[in-house]
């Protein structure tokens, strides 16, 4: 396993080296992409990025949880959560690359 | 929103980018994310979320139709965890 953590800065760097934009513009572009995706999800819209995956918004009903420390029952309020569903292409890429060095 | 809609948005926002460039820029970003996961790296984007790989050990599954046993090999599945800011924004807006 790689063990490194890829951050925003790495995405900006990739855009900067491959797309003909300045560093500032590259950072702006990455922010815009993230903001577009986020805003869609906030509106409750799903975001489908083919060959990567989709971000979906799910509504969860109320349920009873438990405080694992005290065993006390606590109601969990209904909420909206987002989930990422990786595409088959992405899942396949990951498993072809990592098969063999099972960790 | 689909990838092509995202690309169109981007091309509209960045006048210096043509449709081709916007398409390429989105590809560069998504490839950087995929490549990171393929290397086994994690991804952490503050305010947005993080991606990590979860291990699924090998198991014996069953063909639900025939009841036959099949061995399912170990695999890694990508997992996304929404960042605090986005998680709260998604939950609040109804």
Backbone of each chain as ProteinMPNN parsed JSONL, in Angstrom:
{"seq_chain_A": "XXXXXXXXXXXXXXXXXXXXXXXXXXXXXXXXXXXXXXXXXXXXXXXXXXXXXXXXXXXXXXXXXXXXXXXXXXXXXXXXXXXXXXXXXXXXXXXXXXXXXXX", "coords_chain_A": {"N_chain_A": [[0.824, -1.198, 0.0], [0.378, 2.265, -0.656], [0.31, 4.417, 1.315], [0.708, 7.121, 1.431], [-0.746, 10.399, 1.655], [-2.953, 11.982, -0.445], [-3.632, 15.284, -1.269], [-5.532, 18.367, -1.618], [-3.563, 20.129, -2.602], [-2.022, 18.45, -4.189], [-3.798, 17.871, -6.228], [-4.114, 20.378, -7.372], [-1.519, 20.759, -8.259], [-1.311, 18.737, -10.192], [-3.137, 19.682, -12.083], [-1.92, 22.086, -12.68], [0.542, 21.256, -13.861], [-0.341, 19.836, -16.076], [-2.443, 21.104, -17.447], [-2.704, 24.076, -19.291], [-2.561, 26.321, -17.268], [-2.112, 29.005, -14.878], [-0.632, 28.784, -11.557], [-2.358, 29.899, -9.681], [-4.755, 29.96, -11.102], [-5.083, 27.241, -11.531], [-5.509, 26.296, -8.942], [-7.868, 27.612, -8.429], [-9.52, 26.403, -10.293], [-9.634, 23.748, -9.351], [-10.916, 24.206, -6.915], [-13.353, 25.172, -7.895], [-14.393, 22.92, -9.174], [-14.733, 21.201, -6.956], [-16.543, 22.737, -5.503], [-18.734, 22.86, -7.233], [-19.54, 20.176, -7.282], [-20.129, 19.818, -4.546], [-22.199, 21.746, -4.158], [-24.254, 20.729, -5.751], [-24.849, 18.352, -4.384], [-25.701, 19.401, -1.979], [-28.034, 20.553, -2.809], [-29.433, 18.272, -3.034], [-29.139, 16.792, -5.227], [-27.839, 14.153, -7.266], [-24.464, 13.307, -8.208], [-22.92, 12.292, -11.043], [-20.043, 10.856, -12.136], [-18.715, 9.628, -14.782], [-16.896, 6.61, -15.198], [-15.504, 7.109, -12.884], [-17.157, 7.418, -10.479], [-20.246, 7.725, -8.514], [-21.75, 10.291, -6.56], [-24.147, 10.135, -4.168], [-27.2, 11.242, -2.618], [-28.738, 10.306, 0.313], [-31.744, 9.81, 2.125], [-32.267, 9.326, 5.499], [-34.311, 7.622, 7.747], [-35.742, 8.12, 11.067], [-34.072, 6.448, 13.724], [-33.307, 4.089, 16.347], [-30.524, 4.457, 18.304], [-27.648, 3.444, 20.227], [-25.856, 4.353, 23.043], [-22.679, 3.309, 23.124], [-21.1, 3.124, 25.34], [-22.591, 3.51, 27.717], [-24.818, 2.023, 27.174], [-27.207, 3.122, 26.908], [-30.279, 3.953, 25.32], [-30.67, 5.978, 22.485], [-32.466, 8.251, 20.494], [-31.912, 8.569, 16.997], [-31.925, 11.21, 14.914], [-33.886, 11.85, 11.89], [-32.087, 12.162, 8.843], [-30.066, 13.559, 6.174], [-27.708, 12.014, 4.186], [-24.571, 11.681, 2.426], [-23.357, 9.411, -0.014], [-20.718, 7.599, -1.591], [-20.529, 5.93, -4.591], [-18.46, 3.814, -6.0], [-17.383, 3.499, -9.411], [-17.573, 0.656, -11.633], [-15.355, 0.546, -13.226], [-13.405, 1.94, -11.753], [-13.265, 0.323, -9.437], [-12.312, -2.003, -10.568], [-9.823, -1.217, -11.595], [-8.442, -0.642, -9.228], [-8.35, -3.161, -8.019], [-6.973, -4.721, -9.883], [-4.514, -3.559, -9.776], [-3.745, -3.891, -7.115], [-3.964, -6.565, -6.533], [-2.355, -9.495, -5.479], [-0.309, -8.154, -3.946], [-1.449, -8.508, -1.417], [-2.384, -7.063, 1.555]], "CA_chain_A": [[0.0, 0.0, 0.0], [1.12, 3.512, -0.759], [0.487, 5.02, 2.625], [0.795, 8.562, 1.323], [-2.064, 11.026, 1.565], [-3.079, 12.949, -1.523], [-4.433, 16.416, -0.807], [-5.86, 19.439, -2.553], [-2.34, 20.661, -3.225], [-1.606, 17.51, -5.24], [-4.721, 18.033, -7.353], [-3.748, 21.656, -8.01], [-0.238, 20.539, -8.934], [-1.591, 17.944, -11.391], [-3.774, 20.571, -13.058], [-0.907, 23.065, -13.08], [1.549, 20.692, -14.767], [-0.903, 19.237, -17.294], [-3.336, 22.017, -18.165], [-1.938, 25.324, -19.393], [-3.075, 27.4, -16.413], [-1.178, 29.431, -13.832], [-0.881, 28.096, -10.286], [-3.554, 30.47, -9.07], [-5.914, 29.497, -11.86], [-5.235, 25.803, -11.293], [-6.122, 26.153, -7.614], [-9.247, 28.082, -8.585], [-10.249, 25.386, -11.045], [-9.885, 22.624, -8.444], [-11.945, 24.677, -5.972], [-14.626, 25.259, -8.608], [-14.889, 21.55, -9.357], [-15.207, 20.705, -5.666], [-17.717, 23.52, -5.125], [-19.849, 22.431, -8.087], [-19.989, 18.869, -6.783], [-20.737, 20.031, -3.231], [-23.462, 22.476, -4.283], [-25.238, 19.786, -6.281], [-25.235, 17.44, -3.315], [-26.436, 20.187, -1.0], [-29.381, 20.687, -3.376], [-30.046, 16.95, -3.008], [-28.942, 16.201, -6.55], [-26.68, 13.259, -7.28], [-23.416, 13.693, -9.144], [-22.396, 11.088, -11.689], [-18.812, 11.105, -12.877], [-18.531, 8.331, -15.411], [-15.622, 5.902, -15.007], [-14.978, 7.349, -11.532], [-18.164, 6.965, -9.53], [-21.299, 8.702, -8.281], [-22.053, 10.73, -5.204], [-25.602, 10.115, -4.032], [-27.716, 11.731, -1.348], [-29.762, 9.391, 0.825], [-32.471, 10.272, 3.308], [-32.374, 8.265, 6.499], [-35.398, 7.839, 8.698], [-35.328, 8.095, 12.464], [-33.85, 5.105, 14.259], [-32.827, 4.082, 17.72], [-29.129, 4.071, 18.467], [-27.306, 3.119, 21.606], [-24.556, 4.834, 23.475], [-21.956, 2.055, 23.359], [-20.443, 3.159, 26.646], [-23.558, 3.375, 28.802], [-25.891, 1.112, 26.789], [-28.419, 3.926, 26.882], [-30.892, 4.117, 23.997], [-30.805, 7.376, 22.072], [-33.033, 8.344, 19.148], [-31.088, 9.233, 15.996], [-32.873, 11.999, 14.126], [-33.807, 11.62, 10.449], [-31.052, 13.013, 8.272], [-29.619, 13.291, 4.813], [-26.275, 11.716, 4.144], [-24.106, 11.413, 1.076], [-22.547, 8.215, -0.157], [-19.997, 7.507, -2.851], [-20.613, 4.606, -5.181], [-17.382, 3.763, -7.002], [-17.758, 2.852, -10.663], [-16.934, -0.642, -11.841], [-14.038, 0.802, -13.807], [-12.501, 2.287, -10.65], [-13.082, -0.864, -8.587], [-11.492, -2.954, -11.295], [-8.464, -0.659, -11.645], [-7.842, -0.794, -7.909], [-8.063, -4.555, -7.712], [-5.928, -5.272, -10.752], [-3.238, -3.009, -9.329], [-3.362, -4.318, -5.775], [-4.017, -8.009, -6.34], [-0.981, -9.999, -5.419], [0.387, -7.668, -2.751], [-2.456, -8.488, -0.361], [-1.861, -6.584, 2.839]], "C_chain_A": [[0.857, 1.247, 0.0], [1.389, 4.167, 0.567], [0.641, 6.532, 2.613], [-0.623, 9.133, 1.34], [-2.045, 12.1, 0.498], [-4.018, 14.064, -1.046], [-4.798, 17.334, -1.971], [-4.655, 19.943, -3.327], [-1.874, 19.758, -4.36], [-2.5, 17.641, -6.467], [-4.384, 19.31, -8.118], [-2.471, 21.493, -8.824], [-0.448, 19.763, -10.242], [-2.206, 18.819, -12.468], [-2.741, 21.56, -13.593], [0.079, 22.481, -14.094], [0.946, 20.201, -16.09], [-1.804, 20.145, -18.109], [-2.589, 23.356, -18.219], [-2.488, 26.489, -18.591], [-2.005, 27.793, -15.402], [-1.51, 28.662, -12.554], [-2.166, 28.584, -9.637], [-4.809, 29.96, -9.77], [-6.174, 28.011, -11.623], [-5.931, 25.556, -9.963], [-7.595, 26.547, -7.688], [-10.106, 27.025, -9.282], [-10.604, 24.199, -10.143], [-10.986, 22.998, -7.451], [-13.316, 24.707, -6.636], [-15.231, 23.877, -8.787], [-15.467, 21.02, -8.047], [-16.492, 21.43, -5.247], [-18.941, 23.106, -5.945], [-20.436, 21.121, -7.576], [-20.731, 19.061, -5.457], [-22.104, 20.692, -3.353], [-24.582, 21.591, -4.807], [-25.768, 18.894, -5.181], [-26.064, 18.165, -2.264], [-27.87, 20.41, -1.493], [-30.12, 19.352, -3.4], [-29.928, 16.224, -4.331], [-27.767, 15.236, -6.494], [-25.702, 13.712, -8.364], [-22.804, 12.427, -9.732], [-21.17, 11.434, -12.501], [-18.393, 9.789, -13.506], [-17.076, 7.889, -15.343], [-14.915, 6.248, -13.697], [-15.971, 6.83, -10.497], [-19.25, 8.007, -9.372], [-21.388, 9.034, -6.807], [-23.574, 10.828, -5.131], [-25.993, 10.676, -2.677], [-28.822, 10.782, -0.919], [-30.444, 10.005, 2.036], [-32.642, 9.095, 4.255], [-33.504, 8.6, 7.447], [-34.878, 7.829, 10.121], [-35.08, 6.66, 12.901], [-33.301, 5.224, 15.666], [-31.381, 3.623, 17.745], [-28.88, 3.776, 19.927], [-25.958, 3.748, 21.908], [-23.74, 3.603, 23.856], [-21.302, 1.993, 24.74], [-21.442, 2.85, 27.763], [-24.676, 2.398, 28.468], [-27.236, 1.82, 26.69], [-28.978, 4.042, 25.468], [-31.088, 5.59, 23.677], [-31.457, 7.408, 20.699], [-32.069, 9.069, 18.22], [-32.05, 9.918, 15.032], [-32.777, 11.658, 12.644], [-32.797, 12.582, 9.844], [-30.787, 12.676, 6.821], [-28.124, 13.074, 4.837], [-25.855, 11.51, 2.696], [-23.245, 10.167, 1.07], [-21.852, 8.272, -1.513], [-20.104, 6.08, -3.344], [-19.548, 4.541, -6.264], [-17.863, 3.047, -8.265], [-17.051, 1.515, -10.767], [-15.529, -0.477, -12.384], [-13.024, 1.076, -12.691], [-12.211, 1.071, -9.772], [-12.132, -1.852, -9.25], [-10.024, -2.518, -11.331], [-7.745, -0.91, -10.336], [-7.46, -2.246, -7.667], [-7.08, -5.216, -8.65], [-4.582, -4.801, -10.252], [-2.789, -3.625, -8.019], [-3.37, -5.827, -5.588], [-2.592, -8.534, -6.34], [-0.268, -9.475, -4.188], [-0.593, -7.523, -1.586], [-1.858, -8.111, 0.983], [-2.962, -6.674, 3.862]], "O_chain_A": [[1.937, 1.273, 0.591], [2.536, 4.444, 0.919], [0.698, 7.158, 3.671], [-1.587, 8.417, 1.067], [-1.222, 13.015, 0.534], [-5.079, 13.79, -0.484], [-4.427, 17.107, -3.123], [-4.714, 20.155, -4.538], [-1.386, 20.245, -5.381], [-2.033, 17.537, -7.602], [-4.371, 19.326, -9.348], [-2.354, 22.018, -9.931], [0.154, 20.083, -11.267], [-1.84, 18.714, -13.639], [-2.688, 21.837, -14.792], [0.415, 23.139, -15.079], [1.638, 20.155, -17.107], [-1.921, 19.981, -19.323], [-1.906, 23.714, -17.26], [-2.843, 27.524, -19.154], [-1.102, 27.01, -15.105], [-2.531, 27.979, -12.474], [-2.956, 27.798, -9.115], [-5.789, 29.581, -9.128], [-7.321, 27.575, -11.528], [-6.826, 24.718, -9.865], [-8.455, 25.901, -7.09], [-11.256, 26.788, -8.91], [-11.732, 23.707, -10.169], [-11.882, 22.198, -7.182], [-14.317, 24.321, -6.033], [-16.428, 23.68, -8.579], [-16.561, 20.455, -8.03], [-17.412, 20.816, -4.706], [-20.048, 23.013, -5.415], [-21.652, 20.97, -7.451], [-21.827, 18.532, -5.269], [-23.065, 20.249, -2.724], [-25.724, 21.692, -4.359], [-26.977, 18.697, -5.051], [-27.019, 17.606, -1.724], [-28.806, 20.452, -0.695], [-31.3, 19.302, -3.746], [-30.538, 15.174, -4.535], [-26.806, 15.468, -5.761], [-26.075, 14.408, -9.308], [-22.244, 11.6, -9.013], [-21.245, 12.217, -13.448], [-17.791, 8.939, -12.851], [-16.156, 8.702, -15.421], [-13.832, 5.728, -13.429], [-15.664, 5.915, -9.733], [-19.201, 9.057, -10.012], [-21.143, 8.201, -5.935], [-24.203, 11.518, -5.933], [-25.231, 10.601, -1.713], [-29.734, 10.489, -1.692], [-29.799, 10.642, 2.869], [-33.099, 8.019, 3.868], [-33.633, 9.739, 7.896], [-33.7, 7.558, 10.353], [-35.804, 5.752, 12.491], [-32.89, 6.295, 16.114], [-31.053, 2.536, 17.267], [-29.786, 3.85, 20.757], [-25.032, 3.672, 21.1], [-24.08, 2.919, 24.821], [-20.992, 0.909, 25.236], [-21.171, 2.032, 28.642], [-25.412, 1.977, 29.361], [-28.265, 1.2, 26.423], [-28.216, 4.213, 24.517], [-31.606, 6.352, 24.494], [-31.044, 6.659, 19.814], [-31.472, 10.074, 18.608], [-32.89, 9.266, 14.411], [-31.723, 11.227, 12.175], [-32.675, 13.716, 10.307], [-31.226, 11.645, 6.31], [-27.373, 13.848, 5.43], [-26.685, 11.202, 1.841], [-22.503, 9.897, 2.015], [-22.333, 8.906, -2.453], [-19.81, 5.134, -2.614], [-19.706, 5.139, -7.328], [-18.651, 2.105, -8.192], [-16.059, 1.266, -10.082], [-14.626, -1.247, -12.057], [-11.927, 0.516, -12.684], [-11.063, 0.816, -9.409], [-11.273, -2.452, -8.603], [-9.112, -3.321, -11.13], [-6.59, -1.335, -10.321], [-6.371, -2.531, -7.168], [-6.414, -6.176, -8.265], [-3.606, -5.552, -10.294], [-1.598, -3.861, -7.817], [-2.843, -6.328, -4.595], [-1.74, -8.076, -7.102], [0.325, -10.259, -3.446], [-0.562, -6.53, -0.859], [-0.941, -8.765, 1.478], [-2.756, -6.323, 5.024]]}, "seq_chain_B": "XXXXXXXXXXXXXXXXXXXXXXXXXXXXXXXXXXXXXXXXXXXXXXXXXXXXXXXXXXXXXXXXXXXXXXXXXXXXXXXXXXXXXXXXXXXXXX", "coords_chain_B": {"N_chain_B": [[-26.169, 15.939, -11.616], [-23.979, 15.451, -14.292], [-20.802, 14.285, -15.614], [-20.328, 15.636, -18.014], [-21.958, 17.871, -17.715], [-20.715, 19.128, -15.611], [-18.293, 19.768, -16.832], [-19.205, 21.587, -18.764], [-20.126, 23.671, -17.106], [-17.716, 24.461, -16.02], [-16.266, 25.325, -18.251], [-17.771, 27.52, -18.853], [-17.263, 29.125, -16.664], [-14.511, 29.568, -16.673], [-13.151, 31.55, -18.785], [-10.846, 31.444, -20.258], [-10.559, 28.819, -20.908], [-11.238, 26.397, -23.354], [-13.885, 24.19, -24.481], [-12.681, 21.699, -24.839], [-10.378, 21.925, -23.24], [-11.502, 22.21, -20.697], [-12.736, 19.792, -20.416], [-10.465, 18.176, -20.419], [-9.202, 19.113, -18.095], [-10.953, 18.24, -16.075], [-10.669, 15.536, -16.403], [-7.98, 15.254, -15.706], [-8.095, 15.829, -12.967], [-9.85, 13.809, -11.974], [-8.398, 11.56, -12.746], [-6.118, 11.906, -11.194], [-7.19, 11.429, -8.697], [-8.162, 8.758, -8.985], [-5.743, 7.447, -9.621], [-4.33, 7.782, -7.266], [-5.774, 6.163, -5.484], [-5.394, 3.739, -6.757], [-2.7, 3.382, -6.33], [-2.848, 2.843, -3.71], [-2.923, 4.885, -1.953], [-4.291, 7.268, 0.415], [-6.831, 9.795, 0.189], [-7.282, 13.098, 1.05], [-9.373, 15.721, 1.346], [-9.865, 18.623, 2.676], [-12.864, 19.794, 4.132], [-14.326, 18.772, 2.111], [-14.086, 15.869, 1.794], [-12.848, 12.498, 2.444], [-11.08, 9.823, 0.835], [-10.572, 6.397, 1.141], [-9.142, 3.081, 1.177], [-10.872, 0.105, 1.804], [-10.431, -3.095, 3.167], [-11.577, -6.204, 2.002], [-11.899, -9.336, 3.152], [-11.165, -12.644, 1.746], [-13.912, -14.79, 0.912], [-16.415, -17.41, 1.106], [-18.891, -17.416, -1.112], [-22.267, -17.789, -2.274], [-23.933, -18.979, -5.108], [-26.893, -17.554, -5.664], [-28.921, -18.622, -7.149], [-28.378, -21.309, -7.892], [-27.404, -22.267, -5.546], [-24.899, -23.118, -5.303], [-21.517, -23.264, -4.104], [-19.203, -20.608, -4.23], [-15.919, -19.309, -4.437], [-15.005, -16.205, -3.257], [-12.63, -13.88, -4.029], [-10.225, -11.976, -2.019], [-10.541, -8.437, -1.71], [-10.111, -4.877, -2.362], [-12.022, -2.125, -1.509], [-12.994, 1.123, -2.535], [-13.684, 3.775, -0.286], [-15.664, 6.507, 0.638], [-15.633, 9.221, 2.817], [-17.568, 11.728, 3.941], [-16.552, 15.081, 4.489], [-16.614, 17.189, 7.435], [-17.784, 19.746, 7.004], [-19.139, 19.54, 4.488], [-20.794, 17.369, 5.053], [-22.46, 18.412, 7.011], [-23.663, 20.499, 5.594], [-25.074, 19.1, 3.595], [-26.891, 17.712, 5.141], [-28.346, 19.717, 6.419], [-29.723, 21.265, 4.48], [-32.882, 21.142, 3.312]], "CA_chain_B": [[-25.151, 16.495, -12.499], [-23.095, 14.46, -14.893], [-19.465, 14.808, -15.884], [-20.38, 16.622, -19.102], [-22.533, 19.114, -17.187], [-19.643, 19.746, -14.821], [-17.353, 20.325, -17.806], [-19.846, 22.765, -19.348], [-20.085, 24.695, -16.055], [-16.326, 24.893, -15.874], [-15.913, 26.077, -19.458], [-18.46, 28.798, -18.739], [-16.658, 29.899, -15.588], [-13.128, 29.932, -17.024], [-13.231, 31.979, -20.19], [-9.607, 31.088, -20.959], [-10.595, 27.395, -21.258], [-12.217, 25.934, -24.335], [-14.586, 22.983, -24.032], [-11.689, 20.618, -24.821], [-9.501, 22.107, -22.074], [-12.292, 21.957, -19.493], [-12.878, 18.335, -20.403], [-9.163, 17.625, -20.029], [-8.929, 19.477, -16.699], [-11.736, 17.345, -15.223], [-10.023, 14.226, -16.534], [-6.741, 15.304, -14.914], [-8.451, 15.752, -11.546], [-10.389, 12.477, -11.663], [-7.29, 10.608, -12.873], [-5.247, 12.064, -10.024], [-7.877, 10.745, -7.596], [-8.133, 7.308, -9.244], [-4.363, 6.948, -9.536], [-3.959, 7.742, -5.849], [-6.383, 4.961, -4.909], [-4.756, 2.578, -7.382], [-1.415, 3.225, -5.625], [-3.123, 2.489, -2.319], [-2.851, 6.094, -1.13], [-5.569, 7.865, 0.8], [-7.03, 11.145, -0.326], [-7.983, 13.894, 2.055], [-9.658, 17.07, 0.876], [-10.541, 19.284, 3.802], [-14.128, 20.454, 3.848], [-15.057, 17.965, 1.135], [-14.145, 14.514, 2.327], [-11.653, 11.693, 2.223], [-11.251, 8.512, 0.225], [-9.601, 5.417, 1.611], [-9.493, 1.741, 0.72], [-11.234, -0.854, 2.845], [-10.104, -4.471, 2.779], [-12.621, -7.232, 2.149], [-11.204, -10.628, 3.132], [-11.79, -13.638, 0.869], [-15.016, -15.494, 1.57], [-17.134, -18.298, 0.213], [-20.24, -16.95, -1.367], [-23.109, -18.805, -2.895], [-24.75, -18.563, -6.243], [-28.233, -17.597, -5.078], [-29.826, -19.372, -8.017], [-28.124, -22.747, -7.841], [-26.976, -22.662, -4.205], [-23.524, -23.58, -5.445], [-20.509, -22.447, -3.409], [-18.163, -19.984, -5.068], [-14.995, -18.577, -3.575], [-14.869, -14.803, -3.641], [-11.288, -13.484, -3.589], [-10.074, -10.743, -1.232], [-10.455, -7.242, -2.548], [-10.114, -3.573, -1.719], [-13.065, -1.269, -2.052], [-12.827, 2.511, -2.144], [-14.715, 4.278, 0.613], [-15.636, 7.95, 0.778], [-16.222, 9.735, 4.046], [-17.792, 13.158, 3.739], [-15.936, 15.963, 5.479], [-17.58, 17.764, 8.369], [-18.503, 20.873, 6.417], [-20.069, 19.065, 3.464], [-21.777, 16.502, 5.704], [-23.441, 19.271, 7.677], [-24.429, 21.238, 4.585], [-25.994, 18.166, 2.931], [-27.939, 17.352, 6.091], [-29.152, 20.883, 6.783], [-30.572, 21.794, 3.419], [-33.972, 20.244, 2.876]], "C_chain_B": [[-24.269, 15.364, -13.031], [-21.741, 15.108, -15.171], [-19.531, 15.886, -16.972], [-21.001, 17.938, -18.648], [-21.499, 19.874, -16.356], [-18.65, 20.449, -15.751], [-17.909, 21.611, -18.426], [-19.829, 23.942, -18.37], [-18.708, 25.35, -15.992], [-15.888, 25.757, -17.053], [-16.573, 27.452, -19.432], [-17.785, 29.724, -17.74], [-15.262, 30.395, -15.934], [-13.084, 30.267, -18.512], [-11.974, 31.602, -20.974], [-9.572, 29.617, -21.384], [-11.639, 27.125, -22.339], [-12.882, 24.684, -23.786], [-13.62, 21.8, -23.894], [-10.824, 20.687, -23.571], [-10.237, 21.786, -20.775], [-12.468, 20.456, -19.315], [-11.586, 17.685, -19.893], [-8.862, 17.907, -18.552], [-9.687, 18.551, -15.739], [-11.121, 15.941, -15.241], [-8.757, 14.166, -15.679], [-7.054, 15.142, -13.422], [-8.938, 14.349, -11.175], [-9.302, 11.401, -11.772], [-6.361, 10.685, -11.673], [-5.864, 11.342, -8.824], [-7.814, 9.221, -7.783], [-6.732, 6.74, -9.059], [-3.905, 6.824, -8.087], [-4.509, 6.468, -5.217], [-5.737, 3.703, -5.477], [-3.392, 2.315, -6.725], [-1.615, 2.77, -4.195], [-3.007, 3.679, -1.386], [-4.242, 6.483, -0.641], [-5.631, 9.254, 0.191], [-7.76, 11.904, 0.757], [-8.141, 15.309, 1.544], [-10.509, 17.743, 1.933], [-11.811, 19.989, 3.368], [-14.988, 19.662, 2.877], [-15.201, 16.539, 1.658], [-12.859, 13.76, 2.061], [-12.03, 10.37, 1.586], [-10.187, 7.602, 0.817], [-10.024, 4.064, 1.059], [-9.821, 0.874, 1.916], [-10.985, -2.262, 2.309], [-11.309, -5.384, 2.985], [-11.924, -8.578, 2.051], [-11.892, -11.62, 2.183], [-12.906, -14.372, 1.623], [-15.618, -16.484, 0.58], [-18.536, -17.778, 0.087], [-21.04, -18.078, -1.964], [-23.822, -18.204, -4.085], [-26.196, -18.673, -5.775], [-29.225, -18.417, -5.904], [-29.642, -20.87, -7.827], [-27.733, -23.213, -6.438], [-25.538, -23.154, -4.172], [-22.542, -22.672, -4.703], [-19.533, -21.855, -4.416], [-17.223, -19.239, -4.142], [-14.825, -17.169, -4.13], [-13.501, -14.338, -3.13], [-11.301, -12.204, -2.754], [-10.057, -9.558, -2.169], [-10.438, -5.978, -1.702], [-11.229, -2.757, -2.34], [-12.839, 0.17, -1.596], [-13.988, 2.966, -1.277], [-14.554, 5.783, 0.743], [-16.282, 8.336, 2.092], [-16.354, 11.235, 3.874], [-17.119, 13.958, 4.846], [-17.019, 16.646, 6.288], [-18.433, 18.838, 7.704], [-19.557, 20.404, 5.406], [-21.173, 18.22, 4.085], [-22.88, 17.351, 6.335], [-24.288, 20.042, 6.671], [-25.466, 20.346, 3.91], [-27.173, 17.86, 3.856], [-28.887, 18.519, 6.355], [-30.151, 21.319, 5.731], [-31.655, 20.802, 3.098], [-35.032, 21.095, 2.182]], "O_chain_B": [[-23.878, 14.454, -12.3], [-21.56, 16.312, -14.989], [-18.872, 16.921, -16.867], [-20.622, 19.003, -19.134], [-21.426, 21.102, -16.4], [-18.225, 21.574, -15.49], [-17.188, 22.594, -18.594], [-19.549, 25.075, -18.761], [-18.557, 26.569, -15.923], [-15.229, 26.782, -16.879], [-16.01, 28.429, -19.925], [-17.735, 30.939, -17.93], [-14.869, 31.495, -15.546], [-12.992, 29.388, -19.368], [-12.018, 31.455, -22.195], [-8.68, 29.203, -22.123], [-12.781, 27.574, -22.241], [-12.485, 24.177, -22.737], [-13.724, 21.006, -22.959], [-10.56, 19.674, -22.921], [-9.675, 21.172, -19.868], [-12.362, 19.926, -18.209], [-11.609, 16.779, -19.061], [-8.334, 17.048, -17.846], [-9.143, 18.127, -14.72], [-11.067, 15.259, -14.218], [-8.491, 13.165, -15.014], [-6.365, 14.412, -12.709], [-8.492, 13.773, -10.183], [-9.284, 10.448, -10.993], [-5.873, 9.664, -11.188], [-5.154, 10.721, -8.032], [-7.459, 8.49, -6.859], [-6.547, 5.697, -8.431], [-3.189, 5.89, -7.725], [-3.794, 5.772, -4.497], [-5.554, 2.717, -4.763], [-2.981, 1.164, -6.582], [-0.662, 2.356, -3.534], [-2.992, 3.514, -0.167], [-5.249, 6.073, -1.219], [-4.627, 9.808, -0.258], [-8.741, 11.416, 1.319], [-7.155, 16.016, 1.334], [-11.703, 17.475, 2.067], [-11.83, 20.696, 2.36], [-16.205, 19.839, 2.813], [-16.307, 16.071, 1.927], [-11.9, 14.312, 1.522], [-13.137, 9.862, 1.765], [-9.034, 8.002, 0.973], [-11.129, 3.916, 0.537], [-9.12, 0.909, 2.928], [-11.286, -2.571, 1.156], [-11.972, -5.332, 4.021], [-11.412, -8.934, 0.99], [-13.066, -11.453, 1.856], [-12.829, -14.546, 2.839], [-15.369, -16.41, -0.623], [-19.28, -17.708, 1.065], [-20.541, -19.19, -2.137], [-24.256, -17.053, -4.054], [-26.676, -19.776, -5.514], [-30.256, -18.851, -5.39], [-30.607, -21.609, -7.629], [-27.727, -24.413, -6.164], [-25.031, -23.556, -3.125], [-22.715, -21.453, -4.677], [-19.095, -22.535, -5.344], [-17.66, -18.611, -3.177], [-14.539, -16.976, -5.311], [-13.24, -14.396, -1.929], [-12.27, -11.444, -2.781], [-9.602, -9.67, -3.308], [-10.711, -6.001, -0.501], [-11.362, -2.706, -3.563], [-12.533, 0.419, -0.43], [-15.136, 2.586, -1.508], [-13.445, 6.281, 0.936], [-17.352, 7.836, 2.439], [-15.358, 11.933, 3.682], [-17.122, 13.548, 6.007], [-18.183, 16.683, 5.891], [-19.658, 18.835, 7.828], [-20.715, 20.818, 5.463], [-22.338, 18.329, 3.705], [-24.067, 17.051, 6.209], [-25.489, 20.22, 6.872], [-26.598, 20.77, 3.676], [-28.314, 17.761, 3.405], [-30.094, 18.324, 6.498], [-31.281, 21.695, 6.044], [-31.354, 19.699, 2.644], [-36.047, 20.567, 1.728]]}, "name": "protein", "num_of_chains": 2, "seq": "XXXXXXXXXXXXXXXXXXXXXXXXXXXXXXXXXXXXXXXXXXXXXXXXXXXXXXXXXXXXXXXXXXXXXXXXXXXXXXXXXXXXXXXXXXXXXXXXXXXXXXXXXXXXXXXXXXXXXXXXXXXXXXXXXXXXXXXXXXXXXXXXXXXXXXXXXXXXXXXXXXXXXXXXXXXXXXXXXXXXXXXXXXXXXXXXXXXXX"}
